[in-house]
Amino acid sequence: MKKLMMAMGSIICLAVLLSFITIRHANQPTPTVHITTGYISGVKSLTSNIVAYKGIPYAQPPVGQLRWTAPKLATPWTGVRACTQFGPSPYQGTPVPFSMWSEEFLIPKAPVSEDCLYLNVWAEAPPVRKKKPVLVWIYGGGFNSGGSAVPIYDGEAMARKGIVFVSFNYRVGVFGFFAHPELTRESAHHSSGNYGLLDQVAALQWVHQNIAAFGGDPNNVTIAGQSAGSMSVNCLMASPLTKNLFQKAIAESGAMVAGTERNENTLQHEEQHGLELAQQLHATTITDLRNLPAEQLQNTAKGYNKVIVDGYVLPESVHDCFAAGRQHQVPLLTGWNENEGFLYGSLQNAAGFKNLAQTLFSNQASVFLKFYPADDEAQAKQSQYNFGRDQHFGMQNYLLANQQSTSGQQQIYVYRFTRKLPATGAYVGYGAFHTGEVPYVYDNLKFVNRPWEPVDHKLAHTLSAYWANFVKTGNPNSNGLPSWPAYNTQNHQTMILSEQPHAQQMPDKEALDLLLRKWNK
């Protein structure tokens, strides 16, 4: 009996102690900062000195009469606004895992809303004694989907490395890239269509005005994106609206500098596209269109995901801007993945692929087939995926690196991510797929349900250190890391991000040169 009472006493003491700890934690002061629109509070990590501020409005909700307008300054508030949860993701179709992407690579299923212009900051708890470099992350999704609440975009791990990490939502699809003559006429800048890019500009302006409150240095900002986010980085480098808003750039698996459809995304072309949608929806005015439910627009509008040469955000095509060297000259880190997982058209058998080579390259077909052989069906299949990788990403990011290094004024660093992600079930066989590098470079493997091996955690440590170093100084190197040489158009040095990271001359350079001779016109 005595032993039982002693045991019960110990349990009670332990419960009281745990309750005390819980109450003490709950009663800790909530970290608050003051920004231009008022006070906000965040949530401090239980395992570090990092505070997450989520769902900070950086603009007014673009709803009602503000649908298809440039973002307006957020309305100030009184008191302390609790910024403890992500804001709604941009309005889009319901996210469903497909192809190589499991749910960790997609936005949460709910909520989605036109009221989506929110951003998130991960930073050291105040007070911060020394200004820290800032990383602003731009998600991909083909300008049709995506959002900042995707699990692999969490910013705490990078903030622990001495960085202020910012992510934000921007409008996608018909809500972000819809042009119409009436919208152009009502615009003070005589443009329409690039609302998603204008959101990105507004987020960078917010960072410039407010990031010091979180301990960030507004004069040491790196923009970074993957896929359509990387293409956005190109656009921001080409836009006069972003002058002095960032000092470095990271572009992962995506670029627009070798585009072949420059005549298809003019303002006039996309205005006509907008008129066609209005006719389809029996809407005679922009007011009619603005009064339509978001769901009806989403279900009807297809193909409204093109960046537009609108004369304001982009006075000229990204291709022409970079070709002439008029883009913002900043240090650049760029590259792509070994198995992006995209095709040029539909998958052909070996004979069909050889015919495609003849159609595309005529008297250069034999040269093309040397780089992308099709001697048997298995080889032809692999060559088609390699060709799709190089046509969609390789030649684009390769040319981006070449153009940014031409002036010789900025340091350029190029990578190829080759680690085949461990997988089970439906995700076996995709290899180093499109977006696969993101959880490594932002040290977020813990958010992805994969059978990770020790080498993966080691690689994530190395890659996130490279990215953090580049954000801090414009150079990914530091003591203890494999040396990453700067890239230029003479040495073509590329960092192979594999189980054993190492530098070598760019693989398949000659194949990329062949593609550029055809498509970079």
C-alpha positions in Angstrom: 0.0 0.0 0.0 2.8 2.4 0.9 4.6 1.7 -2.4 1.3 2.3 -4.3 0.8 5.7 -2.5 4.4 6.7 -3.3 3.9 5.8 -7.0 0.7 7.8 -7.1 2.5 10.7 -5.5 5.2 10.6 -8.1 2.7 10.6 -10.9 0.9 13.5 -9.4 4.1 15.5 -9.0 5.0 14.7 -12.6 1.6 15.9 -13.8 1.9 19.1 -11.8 5.4 19.7 -13.2 4.2 19.2 -16.8 1.2 21.5 -16.1 3.6 24.1 -14.8 5.8 23.8 -17.8 2.8 24.1 -20.2 1.4 27.1 -18.3 4.8 28.8 -18.3 5.1 28.2 -22.0 1.6 29.5 -22.7 2.2 32.6 -20.6 5.4 33.5 -22.4 5.2 36.8 -24.1 4.1 36.3 -27.8 6.7 37.8 -30.1 5.4 41.0 -31.7 6.8 43.3 -34.3 5.5 46.6 -35.7 5.2 46.9 -39.5 3.7 49.7 -41.6 0.1 48.5 -41.2 0.2 47.7 -37.4 1.5 45.3 -34.8 1.6 41.5 -35.5 2.4 38.5 -33.4 3.8 35.1 -34.4 4.5 31.7 -33.0 7.9 30.9 -31.5 9.4 27.5 -32.3 9.6 25.0 -29.5 13.0 23.9 -30.6 14.8 27.1 -31.7 14.8 30.8 -31.3 12.9 31.2 -34.6 9.5 32.9 -34.8 7.0 32.2 -37.6 4.7 35.0 -38.6 2.2 33.5 -41.1 -0.7 35.1 -43.0 0.5 38.7 -43.0 -1.6 40.7 -45.4 0.7 42.6 -47.8 -2.2 43.9 -50.0 -5.9 44.3 -49.9 -8.0 41.3 -50.9 -8.2 41.4 -54.7 -12.0 40.6 -54.7 -15.1 42.3 -56.1 -14.1 45.4 -58.0 -10.4 44.8 -57.1 -10.5 41.5 -59.1 -7.9 42.1 -62.0 -6.4 45.3 -60.5 -2.9 45.9 -59.3 -2.5 45.1 -55.6 -3.5 47.9 -53.3 -1.8 48.6 -50.0 -3.1 46.6 -47.1 -5.5 48.4 -44.8 -3.9 49.2 -41.4 -5.4 47.7 -38.2 -5.5 48.5 -34.5 -4.3 46.3 -31.7 -2.1 43.2 -32.4 -3.0 41.0 -35.3 -2.3 37.3 -34.6 -0.3 36.0 -37.6 -0.2 32.4 -36.6 -1.7 30.5 -39.6 -1.1 30.6 -43.4 -3.6 32.8 -45.3 -5.8 31.1 -47.9 -4.0 29.8 -51.0 -4.7 31.4 -54.4 -7.9 30.3 -56.0 -7.2 27.3 -58.2 -8.3 23.7 -59.0 -8.4 21.2 -56.1 -4.9 19.9 -55.6 -4.6 16.2 -56.2 -1.3 14.2 -56.2 -0.3 13.3 -59.7 2.6 12.0 -61.7 5.8 12.4 -59.5 4.3 14.8 -56.9 2.9 13.5 -53.7 0.8 15.7 -51.4 3.9 17.2 -49.7 4.6 19.1 -52.9 1.1 20.6 -53.2 -0.9 23.2 -51.4 -3.3 22.0 -48.6 -6.7 21.3 -50.1 -8.4 24.1 -48.2 -8.8 26.9 -48.0 -8.4 28.5 -51.4 -9.7 32.0 -52.1 -9.3 35.1 -54.2 -8.5 36.7 -50.9 -5.0 35.3 -51.0 -2.4 38.1 -50.8 -0.6 37.1 -47.7 3.0 36.5 -46.9 5.0 34.7 -44.2 8.2 35.5 -42.3 10.5 33.2 -40.4 13.0 35.1 -38.3 15.0 35.2 -35.1 12.9 36.2 -32.1 13.3 39.9 -31.3 15.3 41.8 -30.4 17.8 41.1 -33.2 21.1 42.8 -32.8 22.6 42.4 -36.3 20.9 42.7 -39.7 20.4 39.4 -41.4 20.2 38.6 -45.2 16.8 37.9 -46.6 15.6 35.1 -48.8 12.3 35.7 -50.7 10.8 32.4 -52.0 8.5 32.3 -55.1 6.7 29.0 -55.7 6.1 27.2 -59.0 3.0 25.6 -60.4 3.0 26.7 -64.1 1.3 30.0 -63.1 -1.8 27.9 -62.7 -1.4 26.6 -59.2 0.7 26.7 -56.1 0.9 28.6 -52.8 3.2 29.4 -50.0 1.6 26.9 -47.6 3.2 23.9 -49.3 5.0 21.9 -46.6 8.4 21.8 -48.3 8.5 25.6 -48.4 8.7 25.9 -44.6 11.3 28.5 -43.6 12.4 27.6 -40.1 15.4 25.5 -41.1 16.9 28.3 -43.3 16.1 30.9 -40.6 18.2 28.8 -38.2 21.1 29.4 -40.5 21.0 33.1 -40.0 18.5 34.2 -42.7 15.2 35.9 -42.7 13.0 33.7 -44.9 10.0 35.2 -46.6 7.3 33.4 -48.7 4.2 34.8 -50.2 1.1 34.1 -52.3 0.5 35.5 -55.8 -2.5 35.2 -58.0 -2.5 32.3 -60.5 -4.5 31.2 -63.6 -7.3 33.4 -64.8 -7.1 35.5 -61.6 -3.5 36.3 -62.1 -2.9 36.5 -65.9 -6.1 37.7 -67.6 -5.9 40.6 -70.0 -8.8 42.5 -71.6 -9.1 45.7 -73.6 -11.4 47.3 -70.9 -8.9 46.4 -68.2 -6.1 48.0 -70.2 -8.2 51.2 -70.7 -8.9 51.5 -67.0 -5.3 51.0 -66.0 -3.2 54.1 -65.3 -0.3 52.3 -67.1 -2.4 51.1 -70.1 -1.7 47.5 -69.4 -3.4 44.4 -68.1 -2.8 40.8 -67.5 0.3 40.5 -65.3 -1.5 40.7 -61.9 0.4 37.7 -60.6 3.7 39.5 -61.3 2.4 42.7 -59.9 1.7 40.7 -56.7 5.3 39.6 -56.7 6.5 43.2 -57.1 4.2 44.3 -54.3 5.6 41.6 -52.0 9.2 42.7 -52.7 8.2 46.3 -52.0 6.7 45.1 -48.7 9.9 43.4 -47.9 11.9 46.5 -48.6 9.7 48.6 -46.3 9.1 46.2 -43.5 11.8 43.5 -43.3 14.0 45.5 -40.9 11.4 45.1 -38.3 12.2 41.3 -38.3 15.9 41.9 -38.2 16.3 41.6 -42.0 18.6 43.8 -44.2 16.5 45.4 -47.0 19.7 45.9 -48.9 20.7 42.2 -48.9 17.7 40.4 -50.5 17.8 37.3 -52.6 14.9 36.3 -54.7 14.6 32.5 -55.3 12.1 30.4 -57.2 11.6 27.0 -58.8 9.8 26.1 -62.1 7.3 29.0 -62.7 8.9 30.6 -59.6 12.2 30.5 -61.4 10.6 32.0 -64.5 9.2 34.7 -62.2 12.8 35.4 -61.1 13.6 36.0 -64.8 10.7 38.4 -65.1 11.6 40.3 -61.9 15.2 40.6 -63.2 13.8 42.0 -66.5 11.2 44.4 -64.9 12.0 48.1 -64.3 9.6 48.0 -61.4 12.0 45.9 -59.2 15.1 48.1 -59.4 17.0 48.0 -56.1 14.5 45.6 -54.6 16.9 42.6 -54.6 20.6 42.0 -54.9 20.9 38.3 -55.8 18.9 35.7 -57.6 18.4 31.9 -57.5 16.6 30.2 -60.4 15.8 26.5 -60.1 14.6 24.5 -63.1 13.0 27.2 -65.2 13.7 30.2 -67.3 12.2 32.3 -70.2 15.3 33.5 -71.9 15.2 31.1 -74.9 11.5 31.4 -75.6 10.1 30.7 -79.0 6.6 32.1 -78.5 7.3 35.7 -78.0 4.6 36.8 -80.5 2.0 34.8 -78.6 2.2 36.7 -75.3 1.9 40.2 -76.5 -0.8 42.4 -74.8 -2.8 42.5 -77.9 -2.9 38.7 -78.3 -3.9 38.2 -74.7 -6.5 40.9 -74.8 -8.1 38.9 -77.7 -7.9 35.8 -75.5 -9.7 37.7 -72.8 -12.5 38.8 -75.2 -13.0 35.2 -76.2 -13.5 34.2 -72.5 -16.0 37.1 -72.0 -17.9 35.9 -75.1 -17.9 32.3 -73.8 -19.3 33.5 -70.5 -21.8 35.8 -72.1 -20.3 38.8 -70.3 -20.4 42.1 -72.1 -18.4 44.2 -69.6 -15.6 43.8 -67.1 -18.2 44.5 -64.4 -20.1 41.4 -65.6 -16.9 39.4 -65.4 -16.1 40.7 -62.0 -19.5 39.7 -60.8 -19.1 36.1 -61.8 -18.4 33.5 -59.1 -14.7 32.5 -58.9 -15.7 28.9 -59.3 -17.3 29.6 -62.7 -14.3 31.4 -63.9 -12.0 28.7 -62.7 -14.0 26.0 -64.4 -14.3 27.8 -67.7 -11.0 29.6 -68.2 -8.2 27.6 -69.7 -4.7 28.8 -70.8 -4.6 32.0 -68.7 -1.2 31.4 -67.3 1.1 33.4 -69.7 3.4 36.2 -68.7 2.5 39.1 -70.9 4.7 41.8 -72.6 2.4 44.5 -71.3 4.5 47.6 -71.6 4.6 48.2 -67.9 5.7 45.2 -65.8 7.6 44.0 -68.9 8.3 46.7 -71.5 9.8 44.0 -73.7 10.0 40.2 -73.7 12.2 38.5 -71.2 14.1 37.0 -74.1 14.9 40.3 -75.7 15.8 41.9 -72.4 18.4 39.3 -71.5 19.7 39.0 -75.1 20.5 42.7 -75.0 21.9 42.6 -71.4 19.3 45.0 -70.0 18.3 42.7 -67.1 19.3 43.5 -63.5 22.9 42.5 -63.1 23.1 40.5 -59.9 24.9 37.3 -58.8 23.0 34.2 -59.9 22.8 30.6 -58.7 20.9 28.4 -61.3 20.6 24.9 -62.5 18.2 22.0 -63.1 17.6 18.3 -62.3 18.8 15.2 -64.0 15.3 13.6 -64.4 12.9 16.6 -64.6 10.2 14.1 -66.0 8.9 16.1 -68.9 8.5 15.2 -72.6 8.6 17.1 -75.8 5.1 16.1 -77.1 3.9 12.5 -76.6 6.1 9.5 -76.0 7.1 7.8 -79.3 8.5 4.5 -80.1 12.1 4.3 -81.4 11.1 4.7 -85.1 8.7 7.6 -84.2 11.4 9.4 -82.2 13.8 9.1 -85.2 11.2 10.6 -87.4 10.7 13.4 -85.0 14.4 14.1 -85.0 14.3 14.3 -88.8 11.4 16.6 -88.7 12.9 19.0 -86.2 16.5 18.9 -87.2 16.6 17.9 -90.8 20.2 17.6 -91.9 21.3 17.8 -88.2 19.2 14.8 -87.2 22.2 12.5 -87.0 23.9 14.9 -84.7 20.8 15.1 -82.6 20.5 11.3 -82.4 24.1 11.1 -81.3 23.1 13.1 -78.2 19.7 11.5 -77.8 20.1 7.9 -79.3 17.2 5.6 -80.2 18.8 2.3 -81.1 16.2 0.4 -79.1 13.0 1.1 -77.4 14.4 1.5 -73.9 17.1 3.8 -75.1 14.6 5.8 -77.2 12.4 6.3 -74.1 15.2 7.6 -72.0 16.4 9.9 -74.8 13.0 11.4 -75.1 12.9 12.3 -71.4 16.5 13.7 -71.6 15.4 15.7 -74.6 12.3 17.0 -72.8 14.5 17.9 -69.8 16.9 19.8 -72.0 14.3 21.5 -74.2 12.2 22.7 -71.3 14.8 23.4 -68.7 18.4 22.6 -69.6 18.9 25.0 -72.5 16.9 27.7 -70.7 18.9 27.7 -67.5 22.1 27.1 -69.4 21.5 30.2 -71.5 20.4 32.1 -68.4 23.8 31.4 -66.9 25.6 32.3 -70.1 23.8 35.6 -70.5 24.2 36.6 -66.8 27.9 35.9 -66.9 28.6 37.7 -70.2 29.3 41.0 -68.5 31.9 39.4 -66.2 30.7 41.7 -63.4 28.8 39.1 -61.3 29.5 35.7 -59.9 27.5 32.8 -61.5 27.1 29.3 -60.0 25.5 26.4 -61.9 24.3 23.1 -60.6 22.9 19.8 -61.8 20.9 17.9 -59.1 21.3 14.2 -59.7 20.3 12.5 -56.4 17.5 10.0 -57.2 15.0 10.5 -54.4 14.3 7.3 -52.5 10.7 6.1 -53.1 8.2 3.4 -52.6 5.0 2.5 -54.4 3.7 4.8 -57.2 6.7 7.1 -56.8 9.4 4.6 -57.7 11.3 5.4 -60.9 11.1 9.2 -61.1 14.6 9.7 -60.0 15.9 13.3 -59.5 12.5 14.7 -60.6 11.2 18.2 -61.1 11.0 19.9 -57.7 12.9 17.0 -56.0 15.7 19.3 -55.0 13.6 21.7 -53.0 13.3 19.8 -49.7 17.1 19.3 -49.9 18.1 22.9 -50.5 15.8 24.3 -47.8 16.6 21.4 -45.4 13.0 20.2 -45.2 13.3 16.4 -45.7 11.3 15.9 -42.6 8.2 17.2 -44.4 8.3 14.5 -47.1 7.2 11.0 -46.5 10.1 9.1 -48.2 12.4 6.3 -47.0 15.3 8.8 -46.5 18.8 7.4 -46.1 21.7 8.9 -44.2 23.2 10.2 -47.4 20.0 12.2 -48.0 20.3 14.0 -44.7 24.0 14.7 -45.4 23.1 16.0 -48.8 20.4 18.2 -47.4 22.8 19.7 -44.9 25.3 20.4 -47.7 22.9 21.8 -50.2 21.1 24.1 -47.7 24.5 25.4 -46.5 25.3 26.2 -50.1 22.0 28.1 -50.6 22.4 29.9 -47.2 25.9 31.0 -48.0 24.8 32.3 -51.4 22.0 34.3 -49.8 24.5 35.8 -47.3 27.4 36.6 -49.6 26.6 35.8 -53.2 29.0 32.8 -53.0 27.9 29.3 -51.9 31.3 28.2 -50.6 32.5 28.0 -47.0 34.8 25.9 -45.0 33.9 22.2 -44.8 31.9 22.1 -48.1 33.1 20.6 -51.4 34.4 23.5 -53.5 31.9 25.0 -55.9 33.7 26.9 -58.7 32.2 30.0 -60.3 30.8 29.4 -63.8 31.7 31.3 -66.9 31.3 30.8 -70.7 34.9 29.5 -70.9 35.0 26.9 -68.2 31.4 25.9 -67.9 32.0 24.5 -64.4 29.0 22.9 -63.0 28.4 21.5 -59.5 27.0 18.0 -59.6 24.7 17.7 -56.6 24.9 14.0 -56.1 25.6 11.6 -53.2 29.2 12.9 -53.5 28.9 16.6 -54.6 31.7 17.5 -57.1 32.5 20.0 -59.8 33.0 19.2 -63.5 32.6 20.7 -66.9 28.9 20.8 -67.8 27.6 17.5 -69.0 25.8 17.5 -72.4 27.0 21.1 -73.2 27.2 20.2 -76.9 23.6 18.9 -76.9 22.4 22.1 -75.3 24.3 24.2 -77.8 22.5 22.3 -80.6 19.1 23.0 -79.1 19.9 26.7 -78.7 21.0 27.0 -82.3 17.5 25.9 -83.2 15.3 27.6 -80.6 17.1 30.7 -79.4 16.2 32.9 -82.4 
